[in-house]
Amino acid sequence: MSHYEAPIRKPLVTGNKTYHQVTEDIVRPIEGRANKTWWIVFSIALVAFLWGLGCIIYTISTGIGVWGLNNTIEWAWDITNFVWWVGIGHAGTLISAVLLLFRQRWRMAVNRSAEAMTIFAVVQAGLFPIIHMGRPWLAYWVLPIPNQFGSLWVNFNSPLLWDVFAISTYLSVSLVFWYTGLLPDFAMIRDRAKLPFQKKIYGILSFGWSGRAKDWQRFEEVSLVLAGLATPLVLSVHTIVSFDFATSVVPGWHSTIFPPYFVAGAIFSGFAMVQTLLIIMRKVSNLEDYITVDHIELMNKVIIVTGGIVGGAYIIEYFIAWYSGSAYEDYTYLSFGAATGPYWWAFWALIFCNMIAPITLWWKKLRRNIMWTFILSIIINIGMWFERFDIIVLCLSKGRTPSTWAMFSPTFVDVGIFIGTIGFFFVLFLLYSRSFPVIAQAEVKSILKLSGDRYKSMRAEHGDDVQLYELPKQQPLPDFDKLIEELENKNEEVAEDGGLVETLILNIGKASNDVADDLKKLTGVGPALEQKLNQVGVYTYNQIVKMTEKEYHILDQLISKFPKTQARFWSGEANLLNKN
Amino acid sequence: MADYKLLAVYEDDDHLVKAVKETKAKKHHIDEVYTPFPVHGLDKVMGLNHTRIAIASFMYGVLGLSVAVWMMNFMMIDDWPRNIGGKPSFTFFQNMPAFVPIMFELTVFFAAHLMVITFYMRSKIWPFKKAENPDPRTTDDHFIMEVSAAKDNIQSVAEFLHSTGAKEVSLKQS
C-alpha cells in the first residue's frame, strides 16, 4: 500500500514518531500527575465559577431586576454572552466536520480539543437564556409538550423557539460526534491502565471498544455521515441565532446580511478561542510535535478569511446605513452616529479588535509567531464580545422614540455571571485536559505514515515505494500439540469437576449418535446448540421428554447461552415429535 | 469444524494488509482482525461487505422530517391555529416558511442520533460492555489476525502464519 503525499507538504507530526510513541505522548498528561501551574489555574477558574454561581443564585432568588437592564435596553450582557459563547462553540464542529469533508488532515491534531471547547462553550451559552427566563424551573415550557393550559403549544413561528431546537440539536449532535471519536482512544487508555480503578472507569467510558475491522469500517462511515450532517448544522445554528435579531423591526437588527455574517463571525471567534487554548495546551502537555507552528499558521489563515468576511460585512452595514438616508439608521451599531456618540469606545473597540488587529496576520512572520497569535487571539475574543454588545446595546439605546433613549450600565451581577461562565468553561477544559486523550490518537496514527516526518524522510531517502516497516523479530512457534492437550484437559476438568454430565445422563438415560433425532426441530435449537447438546450426551427425543426443571438447570450450567426459557417447551414438543 | 483459532500478531499496518492478502490467497478463513486505528483498504482486502449505515441514516432523516412536518401541522394548523405577527396560519403551506428551520433541525437530529445508536447496537458497544480484543496491545500499536483452524491442521496453518512474518502466533479455543 502506498502512503504517498507530495513532499512539498510539511509534515504534520514531527519528532520522528512511531505508533507507540504517539500512544505514549497522548497518555502522558493522563497517567502523570498535575503540576503546580495546573492547580493554580484550576483554583482560579473554580473560584470564578463559584462566584458566578453565587450571582446566578442571587439573580434567581431575587429577580432579573438585579441586572442593569432598563426599559429601553431589555437585552444586554446576558444575550451578548449567549451569542458570544455560541459563536465560540462553532470552531470545533467546523474543524471536525467541514475540514473532514475537505480532507484536511491537519484537523486531526486539533479536532478533539476544539470539539471539547465547542461543547463546553455551548453549555455556557445555554445557561444564559435559561437564567434570563427568570424562573428557570419552568424552562421545560419551551418544549412542545401537552400542558395544563389546554392545548396551547409553543410558537413555531418564533426565532426564539427555533433557537431552542437549533442549540439543543447542535449540542447533542456535537456531543455524540465527539464521544464516538473518543471511544477508541478511551479503549487505548483502558488497555494500558495499571490501577484497577482507572481500568474500570476507562473500560466503562470506552463502551467495550475492541477495534474489529468491521467496527472501524462503520466508525469511518459514521464519522463521514456525521460530518455531512454537522456541516449544514453548524451553519444553521448561528444563522438561526442571527434570526433572533434579523426578524425583528429594530433598526440595525433588521438586516438580511446577518445570517452569513454571523456564521463567519462565529468561526472567526471560535478559531481565536482554539488558538488561545491550544497554544497553552501544546506547551503544558508537551504536544509541540503534534500541534506544530504549521497548524497555528493554518488556523490563522482561517482567521484571515473569516475576519475578512466580517470586516466586509461591517463596511456594507455602514454603507447601507448611510446610503439609506434614514434618520433611524444613523444610530445603528455601524454608523457615524455610533462612532461619535456616547458609545464611541464600544464602536472603536469593535473596529480595532476585529478589523485592524487581524490585518497583521497577512505577514507570514506574524502568522507563524506564537506569542503574537496568542495575543491576537485574545484581542479577537474581546472584539467579538464587543460586536455582540454593540449590536444589542447600541441599536437599542437610541430607538425610534428619542424619549426612550438610554444608556446601559452593568451591575456586579451581570459581570459576575459572565466571569462565572468563563470560570466554568476553564474548569471543564482543565479537567478535560487531564483526563481525556486531548488528541485523536487513532486518527493521528492513521495518517502517521502519510504525514509523519519519520516516514516522509524515509520516502525522501529511498523513493516513494519504499517499504515503511521492518519485519519484527519473530518468536518461535509454540508446541501446539502440548497446547491442544492442555486446552482439552482443561475442558475435561471442567466437565468432570461438577460431575454434571453424569448426573444428567443418569436422569435421562444414555444414548448415542447412532440413534440421534433431529433436535433442531425443537424451539430455539439451531445447528450450534444441537452440537453442544450432543457433546454432553443428549441425542434423542426420548431423553428430552424425561427432562425437568432440574435437568434444564444442569444444561444451563454446561452450555453457554442456553435458552432456558424456551427449553421449558422442549419436553412437550419432544413428546409430540416422538408420536409422529 | 474449526474448534481453534490461531492469533497472528503483527507490528505494522502495511505488513498486516500483506499478510491478510496472503492468508486470503491460501483460502484460510480469517475470523477477525483487530487494529488500533482504521487501516485503509483492510475491509476490501478482507472482503467485508460495504456498510449500509449511511442508508439507514438517510431513512432516519426522512423520518425526522416527517415527524417535524406532522408535529407542526398538528400543533400550529390543526389543534390551535394562532395569528402571530400576521404570519398566515390557515394552511400548512402558507405557514411553512416559518417551519423550515425546525424541519431542518429535526431531520439532522433524527439522522445523527439514530444512526449513532444503530452503530452502537450493530457493533455491540455500550456502557459496561466488556472489551473483546484478545490482547491489550491491539489498541496501542499491534495488529492481530484471527484465523480459524481445525485440530488436524493447526501446525500447518501456524507455520504458514509464521512464514508471513507474524511476530507471535498463539492458540485459542473458539
Interface residues (C-beta under 8 A of the other chain):
Chain A: M1 T18 Y19 H20 T23 P144 G150 S151 L152 W153 V154 N155 F156 N157 S158 P159 L161 W162 F165 A166 T169 S172 V173 V176 F177 T180 L183 P184 A187 M188 R190 D191 R192 G203 I204 S206 F207 G208 W209 S210 G211 R212 A213 K214 D215 W216 Q217 R218 F219 E220 E221 V222 L224 V225 L226 L229 A230 P232 L233 S236 I240 F243 Q441 A442 E443 K445 S446 K449 Q467 L468 Y469 L471 P472 K473 Q474 Q475 L477 P478 F480 D481 L483 I484 L487 N491 Q531
Chain B: M1 Y4 Y10 E11 D12 D13 D14 H15 V17 E32 V33 Y34 T35 P36 F37 P38 V39 H40 G41 L42 D43 M46 L48 T51 I53 A54 S57 G61 M71 M72 M75 M76 D79 W80 R82 I84 G85 K87 N95 A98 F99 P101 I102 F104 E105 L106 V108 F109 A111 A112 H113 M115 V116 F119 Y120 R122 S123 K124 I125 W126 P127 F128 K129 K130 A131 E132 N133 P136 R137 T138 T139 D140 D141 K151 I154 Q155 A158 E159 H162 G165 A166 K167 E168 V169 S170 L171 Q173
